[in-house]
Amino acid sequence: MKKWIGILFVVIIILGVAIYTLIPSQLKVGGYVRIDKPSGLITRLFVMPEKAKNWWPGEKINDTEFIYQEVHYRFTQWNPINIAFEATIGGMVTSATINTITTQMDTTNLQIDYLPFATSLNPIKRFEIYQNASLLKKQLDSIASAMKRYSEKEENIYGISIVRSRVKDSSLISTKKLYKLKPSNQDIHNLVQVLKNYAAQNGGVEHDYPMLNIRETLDHQFEAMVAIPLMRDIPSKGNIIIKKMILGNILEAKVVGGPSHIANGEIAIKNYADDFNKKSPAIPFQSLVTDRSVESDSTKWITYLKYPVF
């Protein structure tokens, strides 16, 4: 019996020494994942905490609190610079931050780091804290991977699918008019009809949907410019002129819905251009698939947003 007690005592001593030797007095947990998207896009994820429920790999309690495999997470900060959160596991609470690090123009590293936390002089407690740290590290990798999968689908960030294409029509017939108030659907329809009539009278062949751009002037009026792509040029007359578009690059996005959906889409496509460092050599415009003067239900409107870039 004494022999076995002695052996057990030696084993305990060896385990204790191993725990103190292999587990340092202070633990650091961190990691990163590479995301093949520009940092501006990832930053947009940081400032939209309401989207966290879409990429979080576990359970959502509310807008700031989440659970993942019995670990409780509470987000304490969302801003364009970083995300800060606390993790509670086994009675231990530790803090962490998620930061973006730009490595190339279209590549970003997502870095997650916990603040260093102390273990314990008690070998049993020391090993328990080590196990908790190991679980946090494993979950850290899963959380980072979930953010990567979500953010690499641009539609998740911008709310619409944006594609890069080429300008197809170089010949446009166009006109514009000033309004004291924002032009109505009927106002736009009337301008489009003027162009359609003029094109028909002068041998013009329409090649695509009417185009629209509305801007507010410095004196708070609204300038509406409409255009219709043609197969070939026709003569200009008065305020009806031929415009030539460069057959360059263009961003396109389909929007289904009324004015608020279109406005949000226009913001999104501009953000996309900024995120990918694209400049616009020409004014963006709407391609009016739906005749809004005929279709009164704006939820059925189909509009293609076009944003020339280089």
C-alpha positions in Angstrom: 0.0 0.0 0.0 2.8 2.4 0.9 4.4 1.6 -2.4 1.3 2.7 -4.3 0.9 5.8 -2.3 4.5 6.7 -3.0 3.9 6.1 -6.8 0.8 8.2 -6.7 2.6 11.0 -4.9 5.4 10.9 -7.5 2.8 11.0 -10.3 1.1 14.0 -8.7 4.5 15.7 -8.4 5.3 15.0 -12.0 1.9 16.3 -13.2 2.2 19.4 -11.1 5.7 20.1 -12.4 4.5 19.5 -16.0 1.5 21.8 -15.5 3.8 24.6 -14.1 6.3 24.0 -16.9 4.0 23.7 -19.9 1.4 26.2 -18.8 2.8 29.7 -18.4 1.7 32.1 -15.7 0.1 34.3 -18.4 -1.8 33.1 -21.4 -2.3 34.9 -24.7 -5.0 33.9 -27.1 -5.2 35.3 -30.6 -5.5 34.5 -34.3 -6.3 35.9 -37.7 -7.9 35.1 -41.0 -7.3 36.4 -44.4 -10.2 37.9 -46.3 -9.9 38.5 -50.0 -11.8 41.8 -49.8 -10.7 45.5 -49.3 -10.6 46.8 -45.7 -13.4 49.3 -46.5 -15.8 46.5 -47.1 -14.8 44.8 -43.8 -15.1 48.1 -42.0 -18.7 48.3 -43.1 -19.3 45.0 -41.3 -17.9 46.6 -38.2 -20.4 49.5 -38.2 -23.5 47.3 -38.7 -23.9 45.4 -35.4 -27.4 44.4 -36.5 -25.8 42.1 -39.1 -23.9 40.1 -36.4 -26.9 37.7 -36.1 -26.3 36.8 -39.7 -22.6 35.8 -39.4 -22.5 34.7 -35.8 -21.9 30.9 -35.7 -23.9 30.3 -32.5 -27.0 31.5 -30.7 -28.2 35.2 -30.5 -29.6 36.5 -27.2 -30.0 40.1 -28.2 -28.2 42.7 -30.4 -25.1 42.6 -28.2 -25.1 39.2 -26.4 -24.4 35.9 -28.1 -23.7 32.3 -27.0 -21.4 29.8 -28.8 -21.0 26.3 -27.4 -21.8 27.5 -23.8 -19.4 30.5 -23.9 -21.2 33.8 -23.4 -20.1 36.7 -25.5 -21.0 40.3 -25.0 -20.0 43.0 -27.6 -19.1 46.2 -25.9 -18.0 48.3 -28.9 -18.7 48.6 -32.6 -16.9 51.3 -34.7 -15.0 51.6 -38.0 -11.7 50.8 -36.2 -12.5 47.7 -34.3 -15.0 45.5 -32.4 -14.5 44.9 -28.7 -16.2 42.1 -26.8 -16.1 40.1 -23.5 -16.1 36.3 -23.3 -17.3 34.5 -20.1 -16.4 30.9 -19.6 -16.3 28.9 -16.4 -16.6 32.0 -14.3 -13.7 33.7 -16.1 -14.3 36.9 -18.0 -11.8 38.1 -20.5 -11.8 40.9 -23.1 -10.8 40.9 -26.8 -10.8 43.1 -29.9 -11.2 42.4 -33.6 -9.2 44.6 -35.9 -8.7 44.9 -39.6 -5.2 45.0 -41.1 -4.8 45.9 -44.7 -2.2 43.8 -46.5 -2.9 44.6 -50.1 -5.5 46.7 -52.0 -8.1 43.9 -52.1 -6.9 41.8 -49.1 -7.5 42.3 -45.4 -6.4 40.3 -42.4 -9.0 40.0 -39.6 -7.0 40.0 -36.3 -8.6 38.8 -33.1 -6.7 39.2 -29.8 -7.7 38.5 -26.2 -6.0 40.5 -23.5 -3.4 38.4 -21.7 -4.9 36.7 -18.6 -3.2 35.1 -15.6 -3.5 31.5 -14.8 -3.1 30.4 -11.1 -0.7 29.0 -8.6 -3.2 26.2 -7.9 -2.3 23.5 -10.5 -5.9 22.3 -10.8 -7.1 25.8 -11.4 -4.2 26.5 -13.7 -5.1 23.5 -15.9 -8.8 24.5 -15.9 -7.9 28.0 -17.1 -5.6 26.5 -19.8 -8.6 24.3 -21.0 -10.8 27.5 -21.1 -8.1 29.3 -23.1 -7.8 26.4 -25.6 -11.6 26.5 -26.1 -11.5 30.2 -26.6 -8.8 29.8 -29.2 -10.8 27.1 -31.0 -13.9 29.3 -31.0 -11.9 32.3 -32.1 -10.9 30.5 -35.3 -14.6 29.5 -35.9 -15.8 33.1 -35.3 -13.1 34.5 -37.7 -14.0 31.9 -40.3 -17.7 32.8 -40.0 -16.9 36.5 -40.5 -14.8 35.6 -43.6 -17.5 33.5 -45.2 -20.1 36.2 -44.6 -18.1 39.2 -45.7 -16.7 37.6 -48.8 -20.3 37.6 -50.2 -20.6 41.3 -51.1 -24.4 41.2 -51.2 -24.3 40.5 -47.4 -22.6 43.9 -46.9 -24.2 46.1 -49.5 -27.6 44.6 -49.5 -27.7 44.2 -53.3 -25.7 42.2 -55.8 -23.3 44.5 -57.6 -21.5 43.3 -60.8 -18.8 44.7 -62.9 -19.7 45.1 -66.5 -19.0 47.2 -69.7 -20.9 50.1 -71.2 -22.8 48.7 -74.1 -24.4 51.8 -75.7 -22.3 54.8 -76.8 -25.1 56.8 -78.5 -27.7 58.5 -76.3 -30.4 61.0 -77.1 -30.9 63.2 -74.0 -32.7 66.2 -72.5 -33.0 67.8 -69.1 -35.3 70.1 -67.2 -35.3 72.1 -63.9 -38.1 71.7 -61.3 -38.8 73.6 -58.1 -39.8 70.3 -56.5 -38.5 66.9 -57.0 -39.9 65.7 -60.3 -42.8 63.2 -60.1 -43.1 60.0 -62.0 -45.4 61.8 -64.5 -42.7 64.5 -65.0 -40.1 61.9 -65.8 -42.6 60.1 -68.1 -43.3 63.3 -70.0 -39.5 63.9 -70.6 -39.0 60.3 -71.7 -42.0 60.7 -74.1 -40.5 63.8 -75.6 -37.3 61.8 -76.5 -39.3 58.8 -77.7 -41.3 61.0 -80.1 -38.3 62.9 -81.3 -36.4 59.6 -82.0 -39.3 58.2 -83.9 -39.6 61.3 -86.0 -35.9 61.3 -86.9 -35.3 57.6 -87.6 -33.8 56.8 -84.2 -34.0 53.2 -83.1 -34.2 52.6 -79.3 -31.7 50.1 -78.0 -32.3 49.9 -74.2 -34.5 51.3 -71.4 -34.7 55.0 -70.6 -32.0 56.4 -68.3 -32.6 58.9 -65.5 -30.4 61.1 -63.2 -31.8 63.6 -60.8 -29.6 66.0 -58.9 -30.3 68.9 -56.5 -28.7 72.2 -57.7 -27.0 74.8 -55.5 -30.2 76.9 -55.5 -32.2 73.9 -54.3 -33.9 73.1 -57.5 -34.0 69.7 -59.1 -32.5 68.9 -62.4 -33.8 65.8 -64.1 -31.8 64.4 -67.0 -33.2 61.6 -69.1 -31.7 59.7 -72.0 -32.5 56.9 -74.3 -29.8 54.6 -75.9 -30.0 54.5 -79.7 -28.6 52.1 -82.3 -27.0 55.1 -84.0 -26.7 58.9 -83.8 -29.5 61.2 -85.0 -29.4 65.0 -85.4 -29.7 67.2 -82.2 -32.2 70.0 -81.9 -32.7 72.6 -79.2 -32.5 71.0 -75.8 -32.5 67.5 -77.3 -28.9 66.5 -77.8 -26.8 63.5 -78.6 -24.4 62.3 -75.9 -21.6 59.9 -76.4 -20.7 57.4 -73.7 -17.2 55.9 -73.5 -17.5 52.1 -73.8 -15.6 51.6 -70.5 -16.3 49.8 -67.2 -19.5 50.2 -65.3 -21.0 48.9 -62.0 -24.5 47.5 -62.3 -27.1 46.5 -59.7 -30.7 45.4 -60.0 -33.1 46.9 -57.5 -36.7 45.8 -57.0 -38.8 48.4 -55.1 -39.6 52.0 -54.7 -37.7 55.2 -53.9 -36.2 54.1 -50.6 -34.9 50.9 -52.1 -33.4 52.8 -55.0 -31.9 55.4 -52.7 -30.3 52.7 -50.6 -29.0 51.0 -53.7 -27.4 54.2 -54.9 -25.6 54.6 -51.6 -24.5 51.0 -51.7 -23.1 51.1 -55.2 -21.2 54.3 -54.4 -19.8 52.6 -51.2 -18.7 49.7 -53.4 -16.9 52.0 -55.8 -15.2 53.7 -52.8 -14.3 50.5 -51.2 -12.6 49.2 -54.3 -11.0 52.5 -55.1 -13.0 53.1 -58.3 -13.4 56.6 -59.7 -16.4 57.7 -61.8 -15.7 59.5 -65.1 -19.5 60.2 -65.7 -22.7 60.6 -63.7 -24.4 57.5 -62.4 -27.9 56.8 -63.6 -31.0 54.7 -63.3 -32.1 52.4 -66.1 -35.9 52.4 -65.9 -37.1 48.9 -66.7 -40.6 49.6 -65.3 -42.7 52.5 -66.6 -43.5 54.1 -63.2 -46.2 56.3 -64.7 -48.1 53.1 -65.5 -47.2 50.8 -62.5 -48.4 52.6 -59.4 -47.2 49.8 -57.0 -43.7 50.8 -56.3 -42.8 47.4 -54.8 -43.0 46.0 -58.4 -40.6 48.6 -59.9 -37.5 47.1 -61.5 -34.6 49.5 -61.8 -31.0 48.9 -62.8 -28.5 51.2 -61.2 -25.5 52.0 -63.4 -22.3 53.6 -62.1 -19.5 54.2 -64.6 -16.0 53.6 -63.2 -12.4 53.4 -64.1 
